[in-house]
Amino acid sequence: MSRRSRRRLRIVFVSLLVVSVVAVGYGFAQSSSETTFESHLTGDGDVDKDARIAPEADGITVVATDSNSWRGERSEGPRALAELVAFDSDGRVLYYNDSHTRYWDVDPVEGTQTTVEYSYADHLEPEGCPTTWNPREYGVDQETWDTYYDVHSQTGACTFNGVERVNLSTGDVEQVWGHATPGKEATRYHDVDRLNETHLVVADIYFDGVFVVNTESDEVEWRWNASESFPTDETGDEFPKDWSHINDVEVLDDGRIMVSPRNMDRVIFLVPQSKTVDSEWTLGEEDDYDVLYEQHNPDFINESNGGPAVIVADSENNRVLEYQRTDGGEWEQTWLWRDGRMQWPRDADRLPNGHTLIADSNGNRVFEVDENGTVVWDLNIAFPYEAERLGTGDESTNGPSAQSGNVASRTGTIGDRFWISVKNFLPGRYLNGLMYITPVWMGLPELIAILLGVLTLVTWGGVEARWRLR
């Protein structure tokens, strides 16, 4: 190759590097100029309660985050600093707590205006873990215990999964229930649902099941394991490491329990009396990614509000959906919302006015869209898991179905569709894995720019080395 050709090729490499650096720098600068909730935090974890951080809203908005990003000084990296924060209707912070390792589900307490129950997880070092474990306290036999314990105990630590009740106005906190599980990531309970005044239904990620616990006696009175209904070698991920990943439960008016086994790409309806799955009602099936792809937090909409329908965060597909139950006993998609920024949403609640409140985890935002699909309220906050608007009922309890409320779908602008197409081309699980460990300001454009820069440097280095060897 001539010297002139080499010079031209070097100019191409330099140009690509400049584009990469400019794109990353622009993304960082743009993110830095945006107001985020975390920008109002001080170094010691205090928050400015006089600042109007969020837009005005029709009620208190409670957000639970599954840890911020790149705050390793507060906990183990790369993600740390989980938050439970409530914003008053005027946008000021009503309540803030970051004392737990993770925050998950949030439910309003019936008969109150500003009291909620939430599930949380605390990672414990070995010295804080139980020295002996009693399988009967978890409602399982010794063989089941040994199967799971042999895998999860290898982390050398454990997790305390708890439920607390807090009055957001006074800050008074009451411990409701909790117990420890061996291991960390795949042993944290993401959701509980209130069955009655003394009993909770728990989504048991650890043992891949659902159980009912008496909060007064701490006794597990009823349990269903997914392995009773599904083959462990043909469904889900690796058993028993993180096989089903049951992340959500909801007690329905007819007594059934709607369950979300994320790694099975489906929503199932459990009949407690017979401990069986109502297979005729199952929404989705494994690896049918056009319907659901590793979903989170489905909400049931009753017939009285235009259902039966299910609104669900279709996480790996980077969208939120609604499915309507037809007269023929099938599920029909009747609503969809997404834009170019949406990345791994994990909660969507239909409000009584037809609006939808969405927690977009890797999009680092909580926002509300109206019945026309227009964003009418939004908040930049790092890695939200759950969002709840008080005064509207628990989750989507009082919200209309998309079909009955004429709720319009939205697939985004031309620019949105370009980035949606890019995301559809990339493997969702790997992309979200990268997004999980990158700083909050880094979105897909910045990530692609960095990869372009790295690829350019490697290619350029290889070409230069080849020229020298010749």
BAPADO-947598 format. One record per residue (C-alpha): y, x, z. Coordinates in nm, 4 decimals. Each point is the difference from the previous one (the first is absolute). Layout:
<recs>
[[Y,X,Z]]
...
</recs>
This chain:
<recs>
[[0.0000,0.0000,0.0000]]
[[0.3446,0.1331,-0.0939]]
[[0.2697,0.0794,0.2547]]
[[0.2107,-0.2883,-0.1313]]
[[-0.2872,-0.2466,0.0497]]
[[-0.0591,0.1294,0.3507]]
[[0.3679,-0.0395,0.0801]]
[[-0.0019,-0.3588,-0.1232]]
[[-0.3074,-0.0811,0.2055]]
[[0.1633,0.1505,0.3088]]
[[0.3034,-0.2194,-0.0617]]
[[-0.2329,-0.3030,-0.0035]]
[[-0.1556,0.1046,0.3318]]
[[0.3427,0.0563,0.1574]]
[[0.1200,-0.3386,-0.1276]]
[[-0.3005,-0.1755,0.1515]]
[[0.0600,0.1742,0.3339]]
[[0.3682,-0.1012,-0.0072]]
[[-0.0958,-0.3620,-0.0696]]
[[-0.2484,0.0102,0.2880]]
[[0.2487,0.1491,0.2466]]
[[0.2814,-0.2364,-0.1039]]
[[-0.2283,-0.3058,0.0285]]
[[-0.1193,0.0985,0.3477]]
[[0.3533,0.0869,0.1113]]
[[0.1372,-0.3288,-0.1302]]
[[-0.2720,-0.1947,0.1791]]
[[0.0680,0.1817,0.3255]]
[[0.3768,-0.0481,-0.0295]]
[[-0.0350,-0.3674,-0.0853]]
[[-0.2338,-0.0574,0.2918]]
[[0.2331,0.1872,0.2346]]
[[0.2888,-0.2227,-0.1011]]
[[-0.1938,-0.3187,0.0794]]
[[0.0214,-0.1532,0.3445]]
[[-0.3392,-0.0062,0.1715]]
[[-0.1048,-0.1168,0.3402]]
[[-0.1098,0.3529,0.0921]]
[[0.3491,0.1328,-0.0758]]
[[0.1203,-0.1913,0.3063]]
[[-0.2474,0.1759,0.2320]]
[[0.1079,0.2872,0.2211]]
[[-0.2152,0.3067,0.0603]]
[[-0.1275,-0.1360,0.3308]]
[[-0.1089,-0.3311,-0.1506]]
[[0.2963,-0.2188,0.0984]]
[[0.1386,-0.2536,-0.2451]]
[[0.3562,-0.1241,-0.0422]]
[[-0.0201,-0.3657,0.1025]]
[[0.3613,-0.0667,-0.0937]]
[[-0.0440,0.0944,-0.3650]]
[[-0.0743,-0.2679,-0.2583]]
[[-0.2996,0.1670,-0.1585]]
[[-0.1630,-0.2936,-0.1786]]
[[0.1630,-0.2799,-0.2011]]
[[0.0532,-0.3365,0.1660]]
[[-0.3109,-0.2149,0.0065]]
[[-0.1061,-0.3473,0.1036]]
[[-0.1639,0.1083,0.3252]]
[[-0.1372,0.3074,0.1753]]
[[-0.2044,0.2369,-0.2175]]
[[-0.2669,0.2104,0.1720]]
[[-0.1420,0.3060,-0.1781]]
[[-0.3001,0.2072,0.1089]]
[[-0.0384,0.3385,-0.1673]]
[[-0.3171,0.1979,-0.0502]]
[[0.1855,0.3258,0.0703]]
[[0.2936,0.1661,-0.1667]]
[[-0.0323,0.3067,-0.2178]]
[[0.0739,0.3650,0.0758]]
[[0.0869,-0.0332,0.3665]]
[[-0.2789,0.2242,0.1232]]
[[0.1927,0.1020,0.3089]]
[[-0.0701,-0.3443,0.1431]]
[[-0.3738,-0.0049,-0.0751]]
[[-0.2601,0.1532,-0.2292]]
[[0.1110,0.0267,-0.3640]]
[[0.0508,-0.0791,-0.2704]]
[[0.0802,-0.3480,0.1293]]
[[0.1331,-0.0783,0.3422]]
[[0.2510,-0.2163,0.1887]]
[[-0.1296,-0.3554,-0.0288]]
[[0.2551,-0.2666,0.0848]]
[[0.0246,-0.3596,0.1129]]
[[0.3513,-0.1203,-0.0759]]
[[0.1615,-0.3434,0.0033]]
[[0.3214,-0.0798,-0.1858]]
[[0.2183,-0.2872,0.1128]]
[[0.1278,-0.2472,-0.2572]]
[[0.3238,0.2004,-0.0290]]
[[-0.1868,0.3203,-0.0910]]
[[0.0313,0.1801,0.3330]]
[[-0.3005,0.1454,0.1820]]
[[-0.1151,-0.2410,0.2697]]
[[-0.3001,0.2054,0.1142]]
[[-0.1458,0.3432,-0.0727]]
[[-0.3137,0.1790,0.1198]]
[[-0.1722,0.3118,-0.1304]]
[[-0.2291,0.0749,0.2937]]
[[-0.3307,-0.0639,-0.1833]]
[[-0.1764,0.2025,-0.2686]]
[[-0.0290,-0.2987,-0.2377]]
[[0.1230,-0.3609,-0.0135]]
[[-0.1839,-0.2650,-0.1985]]
[[-0.0042,-0.3801,0.0077]]
[[0.2861,-0.1995,0.1549]]
[[-0.0285,-0.3701,0.0933]]
[[0.2556,-0.2318,0.1610]]
[[-0.1052,-0.1481,0.3345]]
[[-0.0156,-0.3768,-0.0253]]
[[0.2605,-0.1824,0.2076]]
[[0.2388,0.2965,0.0150]]
[[0.2972,0.1065,-0.2109]]
[[0.0047,0.3779,0.0374]]
[[-0.3448,0.0971,0.1314]]
[[-0.2678,0.1563,-0.2189]]
[[-0.3466,0.1475,0.0388]]
[[-0.0899,0.3107,-0.1955]]
[[-0.2973,0.2283,-0.0424]]
[[0.0378,0.3748,0.0318]]
[[-0.2048,0.3192,0.0090]]
[[0.0435,0.3153,0.2070]]
[[-0.1801,0.3201,-0.0946]]
[[-0.1391,0.1688,0.3111]]
[[-0.1058,0.3572,0.0507]]
[[-0.3553,0.0623,0.1337]]
[[0.1148,0.0198,0.3633]]
[[0.1433,-0.3519,-0.0289]]
[[-0.3178,-0.1537,-0.1450]]
[[-0.2775,-0.1720,0.1971]]
[[-0.2677,0.2392,0.1254]]
[[-0.2690,-0.2642,-0.0551]]
[[-0.0164,-0.2938,-0.2403]]
[[-0.1708,-0.3342,0.0600]]
[[-0.1036,-0.1682,-0.3290]]
[[-0.0230,-0.3393,0.1709]]
[[0.3765,0.0039,0.0578]]
[[0.0358,-0.0041,-0.3795]]
[[-0.2626,-0.2667,-0.0610]]
[[-0.2432,0.2312,-0.1853]]
[[-0.3448,0.1387,0.0723]]
[[-0.0786,0.3654,0.0643]]
[[-0.1321,0.0634,-0.3515]]
[[0.3200,-0.1294,-0.1622]]
[[0.2090,0.1985,0.2445]]
[[-0.1845,0.3236,-0.0749]]
[[0.0310,-0.0511,-0.3768]]
[[0.3789,-0.0182,0.0154]]
[[0.0572,0.2352,0.2904]]
[[-0.1855,0.2884,-0.1647]]
[[0.2524,-0.0091,-0.2870]]
[[0.3309,-0.0857,0.1680]]
[[-0.0408,0.2140,0.3121]]
[[0.0155,0.3121,-0.2154]]
[[0.3817,-0.0136,0.0130]]
[[-0.0187,0.0969,0.3672]]
[[0.2566,-0.2651,0.0919]]
[[0.0274,-0.3755,0.0402]]
[[0.2396,-0.2905,-0.0535]]
[[0.1231,-0.2619,0.2439]]
[[0.0432,-0.3314,-0.1820]]
[[0.2189,-0.2440,0.1845]]
[[0.1947,-0.3236,-0.0148]]
[[0.3348,-0.0392,0.1733]]
[[0.2464,-0.2848,0.0409]]
[[0.3723,0.0723,0.0007]]
[[0.3088,-0.2112,0.0530]]
[[0.2318,0.1442,-0.2627]]
[[0.3108,-0.1202,0.1843]]
[[-0.0815,0.1455,0.3430]]
[[-0.2305,0.2846,-0.1032]]
[[-0.2659,-0.1082,0.2513]]
[[-0.3449,0.1184,-0.1160]]
[[-0.3347,-0.1357,0.1194]]
[[-0.3397,0.1520,-0.0775]]
[[-0.2287,-0.2746,-0.1336]]
[[-0.3225,0.1821,-0.0797]]
[[-0.1421,0.3243,-0.1334]]
[[-0.2843,0.2497,-0.0053]]
[[-0.0777,0.3437,-0.1404]]
[[-0.2086,0.0872,-0.3044]]
[[-0.1396,0.3415,-0.0984]]
[[0.1764,0.1742,-0.2878]]
[[0.3345,-0.0690,-0.1655]]
[[0.0826,-0.1239,-0.3510]]
[[-0.2918,-0.2371,-0.0587]]
[[-0.0182,-0.1284,0.3576]]
[[0.3455,-0.1605,0.0374]]
[[0.0194,-0.3804,0.0247]]
[[0.2691,-0.1157,-0.2442]]
[[0.0048,-0.3697,0.0853]]
[[-0.0684,-0.2533,0.2721]]
[[0.0491,-0.3759,-0.0167]]
[[0.0434,-0.2315,0.2950]]
[[-0.2924,-0.2449,0.0372]]
[[0.1282,-0.1648,0.3176]]
[[0.1852,0.0966,0.3180]]
[[-0.2786,0.2277,0.1211]]
[[-0.1826,0.1177,-0.3133]]
[[0.0864,0.2251,-0.2935]]
[[-0.1741,0.0462,-0.3337]]
[[-0.0040,0.3703,-0.0917]]
[[-0.0380,0.1695,-0.3391]]
[[-0.2436,0.2753,0.0939]]
[[0.0392,0.2884,-0.2446]]
[[-0.2182,0.2246,0.2162]]
[[-0.3212,-0.2071,-0.0048]]
[[0.0820,-0.1759,-0.3300]]
[[0.0161,-0.3446,0.1520]]
[[0.1875,-0.2726,0.1822]]
[[-0.0236,-0.0823,0.3693]]
[[0.1484,-0.2402,0.2528]]
[[0.1100,0.1471,0.3321]]
[[0.0892,-0.1745,0.3261]]
[[0.3243,0.1698,0.1060]]
[[-0.0537,-0.0985,0.3657]]
[[-0.3508,0.1423,0.0360]]
[[0.0159,0.2635,-0.2796]]
[[-0.3350,-0.1365,-0.1161]]
[[-0.0919,-0.0158,-0.3688]]
[[-0.1416,-0.3516,-0.0230]]
[[-0.0764,-0.0218,-0.3713]]
[[-0.0493,0.2504,-0.2795]]
[[-0.0771,0.0075,-0.3710]]
[[-0.0776,0.3265,-0.1779]]
[[0.0557,0.0221,-0.3757]]
[[-0.3388,0.1708,-0.0338]]
[[-0.1558,-0.3380,0.0875]]
[[0.1342,-0.1416,-0.3272]]
[[0.0461,0.2983,-0.2349]]
[[-0.2259,0.2960,-0.0904]]
[[0.1463,0.3242,0.1280]]
[[-0.1355,0.2039,-0.2922]]
[[0.1379,-0.2205,-0.2781]]
[[0.3470,-0.0965,0.1213]]
[[0.3106,0.1581,0.1476]]
[[0.0582,0.3683,0.0632]]
[[-0.2180,0.2491,0.1860]]
[[-0.1971,-0.1566,0.2848]]
[[0.0694,0.0238,0.2895]]
[[0.3058,0.2238,-0.0456]]
[[0.2436,-0.2614,-0.1353]]
[[-0.2269,-0.2498,-0.1656]]
[[0.1778,-0.3374,-0.0112]]
[[0.3422,0.0788,0.1547]]
[[0.0570,-0.3514,0.1338]]
[[0.3779,-0.0075,0.0392]]
[[0.0828,-0.3669,0.0588]]
[[-0.1302,-0.3202,0.1598]]
[[0.1503,-0.3485,0.0074]]
[[-0.1337,-0.3007,0.1895]]
[[0.0231,-0.3071,-0.2250]]
[[0.0550,-0.3606,0.1081]]
[[-0.3595,-0.0912,-0.0875]]
[[-0.1396,0.2724,0.2291]]
[[-0.0925,0.2479,-0.2705]]
[[0.1314,0.3551,0.0144]]
[[0.1528,0.1508,-0.3130]]
[[-0.0878,0.3706,-0.0120]]
[[0.1281,0.2867,-0.2154]]
[[-0.2601,0.2763,-0.0528]]
[[0.2310,0.2303,-0.1961]]
[[-0.2640,0.2318,-0.1433]]
[[-0.1905,-0.2936,-0.1472]]
[[0.2974,-0.1263,-0.2090]]
[[-0.0398,-0.3543,0.1221]]
[[0.1095,-0.2602,0.2538]]
[[-0.2836,-0.1809,0.1767]]
[[-0.0242,-0.3112,0.2144]]
[[-0.2176,0.0352,0.3074]]
[[-0.1710,-0.2970,0.1680]]
[[-0.0210,0.0944,0.3715]]
[[-0.2594,-0.2595,0.0976]]
[[-0.2621,0.1394,-0.2374]]
[[0.1396,0.3554,-0.0324]]
[[-0.0155,-0.0364,-0.3767]]
[[0.2422,0.0522,-0.2863]]
[[0.1008,-0.3116,-0.1953]]
[[-0.0771,0.1652,-0.3339]]
[[0.1400,-0.2898,-0.2042]]
[[0.3459,0.0838,0.1354]]
[[-0.0057,0.3782,-0.0486]]
[[0.3074,0.1259,-0.1856]]
[[-0.0662,0.3081,-0.2139]]
[[-0.2984,0.2313,-0.0236]]
[[-0.0626,0.3695,0.0278]]
[[0.1561,0.2148,-0.2738]]
[[0.1470,-0.3032,-0.1786]]
[[0.3444,0.1567,0.0179]]
[[0.1637,-0.2648,-0.2183]]
[[-0.0317,-0.2408,0.2935]]
[[0.0460,0.2241,0.3066]]
[[-0.0046,0.3731,0.0592]]
[[-0.0256,0.1005,0.3669]]
[[0.2206,-0.2803,0.1288]]
[[0.1797,-0.0418,0.3328]]
[[0.0979,-0.2901,0.2240]]
[[-0.0821,-0.3200,-0.1932]]
[[0.1715,-0.3158,0.1303]]
[[-0.1488,-0.3492,-0.0353]]
[[0.2132,-0.2951,-0.1139]]
[[-0.1347,-0.3397,0.1089]]
[[-0.0373,-0.3115,-0.2137]]
[[0.2939,-0.1561,0.1845]]
[[0.2218,0.2683,-0.1533]]
[[-0.1475,-0.0157,-0.3497]]
[[-0.3154,0.2060,0.0539]]
[[-0.2684,0.0990,0.0465]]
[[0.1584,0.3232,-0.1134]]
[[-0.0008,0.3647,0.1024]]
[[0.2962,0.2362,-0.0295]]
[[-0.1110,0.3621,0.0206]]
[[0.1318,0.3544,-0.0326]]
[[-0.2028,0.1438,-0.2892]]
[[0.0639,0.3515,0.1217]]
[[-0.1578,0.2417,-0.2479]]
[[0.1296,-0.2116,-0.2900]]
[[0.3533,0.0316,0.1436]]
[[0.0701,-0.3735,-0.0059]]
[[-0.0101,-0.3145,0.2132]]
[[-0.1914,-0.3023,-0.1228]]
[[-0.0831,-0.3590,0.0785]]
[[-0.3215,-0.1787,-0.0876]]
[[-0.0331,-0.3798,-0.0017]]
[[-0.3280,-0.1775,0.0647]]
[[-0.0725,-0.2338,-0.2929]]
[[-0.1734,-0.3366,0.0098]]
[[-0.2997,0.1692,-0.1601]]
[[-0.0400,0.2384,0.2915]]
[[0.1426,0.3084,-0.1747]]
[[0.2880,0.2328,0.0841]]
[[0.2843,0.0048,-0.2519]]
[[0.2870,0.2516,0.0091]]
[[0.3234,-0.1988,0.0235]]
[[0.2583,0.2578,0.1080]]
[[0.0740,0.3705,-0.0360]]
[[0.2889,0.2229,0.1092]]
[[0.0530,0.3686,-0.0688]]
[[0.2581,0.2469,-0.1207]]
[[0.0043,0.3667,-0.0894]]
[[0.0586,0.1133,0.3584]]
[[-0.2803,-0.1982,0.1622]]
[[-0.2638,0.2404,0.1295]]
[[-0.2922,-0.1079,0.2204]]
[[0.1400,-0.3225,0.1533]]
[[-0.1898,-0.1127,0.3085]]
[[0.1512,-0.3286,0.1139]]
[[0.1528,-0.3088,-0.1597]]
[[0.1024,-0.3173,0.1872]]
[[0.1048,-0.3246,-0.1689]]
[[0.2923,-0.1475,0.1949]]
[[0.0685,-0.3749,0.0352]]
[[0.2918,0.0171,-0.2460]]
[[-0.2234,0.1369,-0.2761]]
[[0.1143,0.3584,0.0451]]
[[-0.2515,0.2822,0.0452]]
[[0.0409,0.2853,0.2506]]
[[-0.1735,0.3184,-0.1174]]
[[-0.0839,0.3299,0.1721]]
[[-0.0267,0.2689,-0.2699]]
[[-0.1592,0.2966,0.1777]]
[[0.0277,0.2918,-0.2431]]
[[0.3119,-0.1618,-0.1453]]
[[0.1522,0.0558,0.3471]]
[[0.1690,-0.3395,0.0181]]
[[-0.0201,-0.3566,0.1271]]
[[0.1584,-0.2625,-0.2201]]
[[0.0233,-0.3741,-0.0598]]
[[-0.0148,-0.1714,-0.3371]]
[[0.1096,-0.3580,-0.0619]]
[[-0.1868,-0.2685,-0.1920]]
[[0.1423,0.1382,-0.3266]]
[[-0.1368,0.3482,0.0694]]
[[0.3406,0.1514,0.0765]]
[[0.0347,0.2480,0.2880]]
[[0.2368,-0.1604,0.2514]]
[[-0.0559,0.2260,0.3033]]
[[-0.1225,0.3566,0.0227]]
[[-0.0301,0.2856,0.2460]]
[[-0.0953,0.3628,-0.0626]]
[[-0.2415,0.0954,0.2762]]
[[-0.2771,0.2573,-0.0115]]
[[-0.3591,-0.1161,-0.0494]]
[[0.0059,-0.3588,0.1306]]
[[-0.3329,-0.1692,0.0633]]
[[0.1009,-0.3502,0.1129]]
[[0.3129,-0.2136,-0.0150]]
[[0.0467,-0.3293,0.1828]]
[[0.2951,-0.2414,-0.0110]]
[[0.0203,-0.1851,0.3314]]
[[0.0634,-0.3724,-0.0012]]
[[-0.2036,-0.0571,-0.3173]]
[[-0.3453,-0.0220,0.1579]]
[[-0.2747,0.2613,0.0106]]
[[-0.0210,0.1874,-0.3311]]
[[-0.0176,-0.2590,-0.2837]]
[[-0.0950,-0.2964,0.2199]]
[[0.2959,-0.2202,-0.0999]]
[[0.0640,0.1379,-0.3468]]
[[-0.0681,-0.1968,-0.3206]]
[[-0.2456,0.1141,-0.2623]]
[[0.1528,0.1437,-0.3147]]
[[-0.1317,-0.2975,-0.1941]]
[[0.1474,-0.2672,0.2282]]
[[0.3253,0.1861,0.0702]]
[[0.0687,0.1031,-0.3622]]
[[0.0085,0.3643,0.1071]]
[[0.0569,0.2157,-0.3081]]
[[-0.1869,0.3197,-0.0795]]
[[0.1761,0.3258,-0.0853]]
[[-0.1318,0.2993,-0.1917]]
[[0.3217,0.2034,-0.0093]]
[[0.2485,0.1298,-0.2527]]
[[-0.0830,0.2185,-0.2991]]
[[0.0525,0.3054,0.2215]]
[[-0.2277,-0.1479,0.2659]]
[[-0.2696,-0.0638,-0.2558]]
[[0.0143,0.3604,-0.1184]]
[[-0.0720,0.1314,0.3496]]
[[-0.2597,-0.2719,0.0554]]
[[-0.1767,0.1197,-0.3146]]
[[0.0122,0.3589,0.1259]]
[[-0.1523,-0.1077,0.3315]]
[[-0.2684,-0.2008,-0.1767]]
[[-0.0944,0.3147,-0.1919]]
[[-0.0309,0.2092,0.3172]]
[[-0.2925,-0.0491,0.2443]]
[[0.1509,-0.2200,0.2731]]
[[-0.1871,0.1445,0.2971]]
[[0.0917,0.3582,-0.0858]]
[[0.3615,-0.0874,-0.0747]]
[[0.0383,-0.1810,0.3311]]
[[-0.1730,0.2885,0.1725]]
[[0.2683,0.2329,-0.1367]]
[[0.2760,-0.2445,0.0926]]
[[-0.1397,-0.0158,0.3528]]
[[0.0597,0.3700,0.0647]]
[[0.3287,0.0460,-0.1873]]
[[0.3454,-0.0373,0.1593]]
[[0.1527,-0.3491,0.0068]]
[[0.2632,0.0823,-0.2628]]
[[-0.2617,0.1043,-0.2560]]
[[-0.0995,-0.2819,-0.2344]]
[[-0.2157,0.0000,-0.3115]]
[[0.2719,0.1472,-0.2298]]
[[0.0563,0.2930,0.2366]]
[[-0.3733,0.0526,0.0409]]
[[-0.0508,0.0106,-0.3764]]
[[0.2954,0.2400,-0.0328]]
[[-0.1561,0.2357,0.2559]]
[[-0.3368,-0.0123,-0.1746]]
[[0.1766,0.0719,-0.3290]]
[[0.1728,0.3005,0.1556]]
[[-0.3224,0.1354,0.1481]]
[[-0.1870,-0.0497,-0.3274]]
[[0.2812,0.1735,-0.1903]]
[[-0.0036,0.3005,0.2331]]
[[-0.3781,0.0350,-0.0176]]
[[-0.0032,-0.0321,-0.3789]]
[[0.2926,0.2392,-0.0423]]
[[-0.1650,0.2550,0.2288]]
[[-0.3261,-0.0247,-0.1943]]
[[0.1771,0.0444,-0.3338]]
[[0.1957,0.3024,0.1239]]
[[-0.3182,0.1583,0.1362]]
[[-0.1752,-0.0561,-0.3307]]
[[0.2867,0.1656,-0.1890]]
[[-0.0095,0.3049,0.2279]]
[[-0.3771,0.0396,-0.0340]]
[[0.0365,-0.0051,-0.3774]]
</recs>
